[in-house]
């Protein structure tokens, strides 16, 4: 039986839940995920949970925000003139696609709508949240 180390190829089922138990994502009801440790598929905090596990093992761990998607950063809230959104029906929670300086897509969530400006949150939607990470290792081996 192979133990997961850096560079291992891993097939697993996982579930992510908020700390109140609300399910965010799960593969338990579909095809398992396959990844190579260190390839960027998982955040470091999630990979750290997998290290040392073997096929057949199951584990549930609560990850604080700093080990998951990081803290919610105030500097990632940006204010834009409301005129920039003419013709759009805005409401809090609406995801809007912006372009960064390099032209790449950058999603932002409408956080607040004022008479003259709109506040857009560019934090990851799970930033600032502790997450429950449940994982079952199906297979582990060399990449």
ABEGO torsion letter per residue (X at the ends): XBBBBBGBBBBBBBBBBBAAGBBABBAAABBBBBBBBGAGABBAAAAAAABGBBBGBBBBBBBBAAABAEBBBAAABBBBBAAAABGBBBBBGBBBBBBBAAGBBBBBBBABBBAABBBBBABBAABGBBBBBBBBBABBBBX
